Amino acid sequence: MKRIAARGPRPYLLAMRWIVTLLTCSLPIPALAHPHVFIDTGLEFIVDESGHLTHVRVTWAYDELYSLYTLEELKLDQDFDGNLTESEEQILSGFDAQWIEGYNGDLVVFADGAPVTLSGPMEPTATTEDGRIVTSHLRAVEGGSIPATALTAKAYDETFYIAYEVTRPVTVAGPVSCKIDRVDPDIDGQLAQMQAFLLTLDADYDLEENDIPLVGESFATEIFISCPNT
């Protein structure tokens, strides 16, 4: 299994290889969207008394297989009870927070349609729940804060090597009352669009020379946050 401790942008080649597999092996369309790691995601938007976003806290709960692989590699939970000691949690904390320059943390946030620049991960934590690794990290809004009157956010890996599902809580922390909405992806519709695209390619189409659309965002849940300015 691929290590993702040093997280960063992955090339178009991953998506291309999925398409090659699909076309040459006559596999069903889901083979194109073939994540190797599954992460249940939670988001906490932290706002101040003026209704400005200051931080975002991100929670990742890794799938059982990747969790087992990571714990074994780091030689943690040697008694196999699914629970970590305090010292083991300290060793695990930050294993997925060693990001390369330019990596966006597989999270995009917009305010009134303009991208919000977030810091790298701070205050990383790690524990286990039912044998699954659960980590969190805090990210600050660069420049201090930004009005949270119309925020949108998506958690996704554009290559879909990692599949993020927003199944953990999405909350707003702060002294003002904010509204949270979400729009979940149309999985069947997106798969149908990909299938239609693939059917337009002829046998001589050079996958290495042409940009194949990356599919991760198509499978991302979109979060909407609206906080009153005071």
LUMVEX-728724 format. One record per residue (C-alpha): residue number from 1; residue in one letter; x, y, z negated. Coordinates in steps of 0.05 Angstrom, whole numbers. Each point is the difference from the previous one (the first is absolute). Last residue first. Example, Ala and Ser with C-alpha at 12.3 -4.5 7.8 and 13.67 -1.06 7.14 Angstrom:
BEGIN
+-----+--------+--------+--------+--------+
! num ! residu !      X !      Y !      Z !
+-----+--------+--------+--------+--------+
!   2 !      S !    273 !    -21 !   -143 !
!   1 !      A !    -27 !    -69 !    -13 !
+-----+--------+--------+--------+--------+
END
This chain:
BEGIN
+-----+--------+--------+--------+--------+
! num ! residu !      X !      Y !      Z !
+-----+--------+--------+--------+--------+
! 230 !      T !   -430 !    831 !   -277 !
! 229 !      N !      6 !    -38 !     65 !
! 228 !      P !    -49 !    -58 !      6 !
! 227 !      C !     28 !    -69 !     15 !
! 226 !      S !    -16 !    -42 !     61 !
! 225 !      I !     35 !    -66 !     13 !
! 224 !      F !    -11 !    -44 !     60 !
! 223 !      I !     34 !    -69 !      7 !
! 222 !      E !      9 !    -34 !     66 !
! 221 !      T !      7 !    -76 !      0 !
! 220 !      A !     53 !    -25 !     48 !
! 219 !      F !     -8 !    -53 !     54 !
! 218 !      S !      9 !     46 !     59 !
! 217 !      E !     59 !     33 !    -35 !
! 216 !      G !     40 !    -65 !      5 !
! 215 !      V !     -9 !    -11 !     74 !
! 214 !      L !     62 !     27 !     34 !
! 213 !      P !    -14 !     15 !     72 !
! 212 !      I !     48 !    -36 !     47 !
! 211 !      D !     53 !     47 !     29 !
! 210 !      N !     28 !    -27 !     65 !
! 209 !      E !     69 !    -25 !     19 !
! 208 !      E !      3 !    -60 !    -46 !
! 207 !      L !    -71 !    -22 !     15 !
! 206 !      D !     14 !     -2 !     74 !
! 205 !      Y !    -67 !    -15 !     35 !
! 204 !      D !     12 !    -52 !     54 !
! 203 !      A !    -57 !    -46 !    -21 !
! 202 !      D !    -51 !     56 !      4 !
! 201 !      L !    -25 !     40 !    -59 !
! 200 !      T !    -73 !     23 !     -1 !
! 199 !      L !    -21 !    -62 !    -40 !
! 198 !      L !     45 !     23 !    -56 !
! 197 !      F !    -38 !     65 !     -6 !
! 196 !      A !    -68 !    -35 !     -4 !
! 195 !      Q !     27 !    -46 !    -54 !
! 194 !      M !     26 !     60 !    -39 !
! 193 !      Q !    -68 !     34 !      5 !
! 192 !      A !    -35 !    -63 !    -23 !
! 191 !      L !     47 !     -5 !    -60 !
! 190 !      Q !    -16 !     72 !    -18 !
! 189 !      G !    -74 !    -13 !      3 !
! 188 !      D !      4 !    -62 !    -42 !
! 187 !      I !     40 !     35 !    -53 !
! 186 !      D !    -43 !     63 !     -4 !
! 185 !      P !     41 !     35 !    -52 !
! 184 !      D !    -26 !     24 !    -67 !
! 183 !      V !    -22 !     72 !    -10 !
! 182 !      R !      8 !     28 !    -69 !
! 181 !      D !    -29 !     54 !    -44 !
! 180 !      I !     24 !     34 !    -64 !
! 179 !      K !    -28 !     64 !    -29 !
! 178 !      C !     38 !     40 !    -52 !
! 177 !      S !    -16 !     25 !    -70 !
! 176 !      V !     55 !     45 !    -28 !
! 175 !      P !     45 !    -12 !    -60 !
! 174 !      G !     45 !    -52 !     33 !
! 173 !      A !      5 !    -71 !     25 !
! 172 !      V !    -34 !    -20 !     65 !
! 171 !      T !    -12 !    -73 !     12 !
! 170 !      V !      7 !    -56 !     51 !
! 169 !      P !     -4 !    -67 !    -36 !
! 168 !      R !     29 !    -63 !     31 !
! 167 !      T !    -26 !    -30 !     65 !
! 166 !      V !     32 !     48 !     48 !
! 165 !      E !     27 !    -54 !     46 !
! 164 !      Y !     71 !      7 !     27 !
! 163 !      A !     26 !    -50 !     50 !
! 162 !      I !     75 !     -1 !      8 !
! 161 !      Y !     30 !    -18 !     68 !
! 160 !      F !    -58 !     42 !     26 !
! 159 !      T !     49 !     40 !     44 !
! 158 !      E !    -29 !     67 !    -25 !
! 157 !      D !      4 !    -22 !    -72 !
! 156 !      Y !    -62 !     29 !    -34 !
! 155 !      A !    -27 !     41 !    -58 !
! 154 !      K !    -46 !     56 !     25 !
! 153 !      A !    -16 !     66 !    -33 !
! 152 !      T !    -47 !     59 !     12 !
! 151 !      L !     -4 !     63 !    -40 !
! 150 !      A !    -50 !     57 !      7 !
! 149 !      T !     -5 !     47 !    -60 !
! 148 !      A !     64 !    -27 !    -31 !
! 147 !      P !     39 !     65 !      4 !
! 146 !      I !     75 !    -14 !      2 !
! 145 !      S !     51 !     -8 !    -55 !
! 144 !      G !     73 !      7 !    -19 !
! 143 !      G !     39 !     11 !     64 !
! 142 !      E !      5 !    -74 !     16 !
! 141 !      V !    -60 !    -36 !    -29 !
! 140 !      A !     27 !    -49 !    -50 !
! 139 !      R !     -1 !    -76 !      7 !
! 138 !      L !     -9 !    -48 !    -58 !
! 137 !      H !     14 !    -75 !      4 !
! 136 !      S !    -37 !    -63 !    -18 !
! 135 !      T !     14 !    -74 !      3 !
! 134 !      V !    -42 !    -63 !     -6 !
! 133 !      I !     34 !    -67 !     12 !
! 132 !      R !    -50 !    -57 !      4 !
! 131 !      G !      2 !    -61 !    -47 !
! 130 !      D !    -67 !     16 !    -32 !
! 129 !      E !     21 !     72 !    -10 !
! 128 !      T !     74 !     16 !     -1 !
! 127 !      T !     38 !     63 !    -20 !
! 126 !      A !     37 !     56 !     34 !
! 125 !      T !      9 !     75 !    -11 !
! 124 !      P !     32 !     54 !     42 !
! 123 !      E !      4 !     70 !    -30 !
! 122 !      M !     14 !     36 !     66 !
! 121 !      P !     -7 !    -21 !     72 !
! 120 !      G !     22 !     49 !     55 !
! 119 !      S !    -33 !     67 !      4 !
! 118 !      L !    -63 !     15 !     39 !
! 117 !      T !    -10 !     45 !     60 !
! 116 !      V !    -73 !     13 !     15 !
! 115 !      P !    -20 !     -2 !     73 !
! 114 !      A !    -49 !     53 !     24 !
! 113 !      G !    -72 !    -19 !     15 !
! 112 !      D !    -30 !     40 !    -56 !
! 111 !      A !     47 !    -35 !    -47 !
! 110 !      F !     29 !    -65 !     28 !
! 109 !      V !     31 !    -60 !    -36 !
! 108 !      V !     37 !    -57 !     33 !
! 107 !      L !     24 !    -61 !    -38 !
! 106 !      D !     45 !    -56 !     23 !
! 105 !      G !     54 !     28 !    -46 !
! 104 !      N !     17 !     53 !     51 !
! 103 !      Y !     69 !    -28 !     18 !
! 102 !      G !     45 !     55 !     28 !
! 101 !      E !     61 !    -16 !    -42 !
! 100 !      I !      0 !    -72 !    -24 !
!  99 !      W !    -41 !    -20 !    -59 !
!  98 !      Q !     23 !    -36 !    -62 !
!  97 !      A !    -67 !     -1 !    -36 !
!  96 !      D !    -19 !    -72 !     11 !
!  95 !      F !     46 !    -29 !    -53 !
!  94 !      G !    -15 !     61 !    -43 !
!  93 !      S !    -22 !    -39 !    -62 !
!  92 !      L !     20 !    -73 !      6 !
!  91 !      I !     58 !      4 !    -49 !
!  90 !      Q !    -40 !     42 !    -49 !
!  89 !      E !    -57 !    -50 !      5 !
!  88 !      E !     48 !    -56 !    -16 !
!  87 !      S !     24 !     37 !    -63 !
!  86 !      E !    -72 !      9 !    -23 !
!  85 !      T !    -14 !    -74 !     11 !
!  84 !      L !    -38 !    -21 !     62 !
!  83 !      N !    -62 !    -42 !      4 !
!  82 !      G !    -19 !    -51 !     53 !
!  81 !      D !     16 !    -59 !    -45 !
!  80 !      F !     55 !    -25 !     45 !
!  79 !      D !     52 !     -7 !    -56 !
!  78 !      Q !     52 !     33 !     45 !
!  77 !      D !    -44 !     61 !      8 !
!  76 !      L !     57 !     38 !     35 !
!  75 !      K !     58 !    -28 !     40 !
!  74 !      L !      0 !     61 !     47 !
!  73 !      E !     -9 !    -46 !     60 !
!  72 !      E !    -51 !    -42 !    -36 !
!  71 !      L !    -40 !     60 !    -21 !
!  70 !      T !      2 !     28 !     71 !
!  69 !      Y !    -22 !    -65 !     33 !
!  68 !      L !    -56 !    -11 !    -50 !
!  67 !      S !    -26 !     71 !     10 !
!  66 !      Y !      3 !     -8 !     76 !
!  65 !      L !    -42 !    -63 !     -5 !
!  64 !      E !    -50 !     28 !    -51 !
!  63 !      D !    -16 !     63 !     38 !
!  62 !      Y !     28 !     66 !    -24 !
!  61 !      A !    -39 !     50 !    -43 !
!  60 !      W !     22 !     70 !     18 !
!  59 !      T !    -20 !     61 !    -41 !
!  58 !      V !     13 !     71 !     24 !
!  57 !      R !     -2 !     63 !    -43 !
!  56 !      V !    -10 !     64 !     40 !
!  55 !      H !     24 !     66 !    -27 !
!  54 !      T !    -16 !     75 !     -2 !
!  53 !      L !    -66 !      7 !     36 !
!  52 !      H !    -32 !     67 !    -15 !
!  51 !      G !    -69 !      7 !    -33 !
!  50 !      S !     22 !     60 !    -40 !
!  49 !      E !      3 !    -39 !    -65 !
!  48 !      D !     50 !    -48 !     30 !
!  47 !      V !    -10 !    -60 !     45 !
!  46 !      I !     27 !    -71 !     -2 !
!  45 !      F !    -24 !    -47 !     55 !
!  44 !      E !      3 !    -72 !    -24 !
!  43 !      L !      4 !    -53 !     55 !
!  42 !      G !     -7 !    -76 !     -2 !
!  41 !      T !     25 !    -51 !     50 !
!  40 !      D !     -7 !    -75 !      9 !
!  39 !      I !     62 !    -21 !     39 !
!  38 !      F !      7 !    -56 !     50 !
!  37 !      V !     67 !    -19 !     30 !
!  36 !      H !     12 !    -35 !     66 !
!  35 !      P !    -53 !     37 !     41 !
!  34 !      H !    -21 !    -29 !     67 !
!  33 !      A !    -42 !     48 !     40 !
!  32 !      L !     17 !    -28 !     68 !
!  31 !      A !    -16 !    -71 !    -22 !
!  30 !      P !    -71 !     26 !    -15 !
!  29 !      I !    -12 !     -2 !     75 !
!  28 !      P !     -2 !    -75 !      6 !
!  27 !      L !     64 !    -36 !     23 !
!  26 !      S !     13 !    -11 !     73 !
!  25 !      C !     73 !    -18 !    -14 !
!  24 !      T !     32 !     48 !     49 !
!  23 !      L !    -47 !     59 !     -6 !
!  22 !      L !    -10 !     -2 !    -75 !
!  21 !      T !     72 !    -14 !    -16 !
!  20 !      V !     22 !     57 !     45 !
!  19 !      I !    -51 !     45 !    -33 !
!  18 !      W !     26 !    -17 !    -69 !
!  17 !      R !     71 !     12 !     25 !
!  16 !      M !    -19 !     69 !     25 !
!  15 !      A !    -29 !     20 !    -67 !
!  14 !      L !     66 !    -18 !    -34 !
!  13 !      L !     41 !     33 !     56 !
!  12 !      Y !    -33 !     67 !    -12 !
!  11 !      P !     50 !     11 !    -56 !
!  10 !      R !     -9 !     -2 !    -76 !
!   9 !      P !      2 !     62 !    -43 !
!   8 !      G !     28 !    -10 !    -69 !
!   7 !      R !     -1 !    -41 !    -64 !
!   6 !      A !     62 !    -26 !    -33 !
!   5 !      A !    -36 !    -50 !    -45 !
!   4 !      I !    -39 !    -26 !     60 !
!   3 !      R !     35 !    -67 !      6 !
!   2 !      K !    -26 !    -42 !     58 !
!   1 !      M !    -24 !    -69 !    -16 !
+-----+--------+--------+--------+--------+
END
